[in-house]
């Protein structure tokens, strides 16, 4: 069964900051999140950076290609690589996306939304059970942004997410930016979604920027966290208290200190708004 670990506030480990970390070390952040698949093969400069980071602060692993909702089981080769990486990194936790990504051996290399049906819940729970048994620990599942919806969905996304987490005994990586993006794209209330996720389900928060393309919002991870997302984050921590947060800035990534400053904003909001323990 999953339990929250309070790590504080972190940023993603990105190529743009490798040189800074190698030359100046790690400062200003409580932890880093790595993209799991980027480290399946050991060695080289990425591992030199990761070793430097791991010696200084905790690390968590975040996957982008598990495809937990895909029709076929997560490939054994993928799980073997994941287990090997877990053994080397000893992460505080492991996460991936609540989505599907391929069928019949063909992969879209995208995070595709699932229909919110009871059948899909049953399928995803079976998949998560298998993954958790194989890696020997509970995982976190992240809500994805979406641009289309399924006509045969039987429940809102927040009910779908919580039902899976409860039944599989996993936690939720709550991406606040994705909630805002999907709410705008589909016309539901971001606040209703946010308020529906029980505090004891939430293991981590993602904060990021997005791009307004007129008729829809795109989850671009470009630019600083916008006010709309900060507002939702403030609402969340005022309700649930302290929860580890991470800033994602993956496009046109600025200097290390700029991204760290965004993480400090999250920490300041939490100090001001989170209810006393």
Order of alpha helices (4+ residues) and beta strands (2+ residues): beta-alpha-beta-alpha-beta-alpha-beta-beta-beta-alpha-beta-alpha-beta-alpha-alpha-beta-beta-beta-alpha-beta-alpha
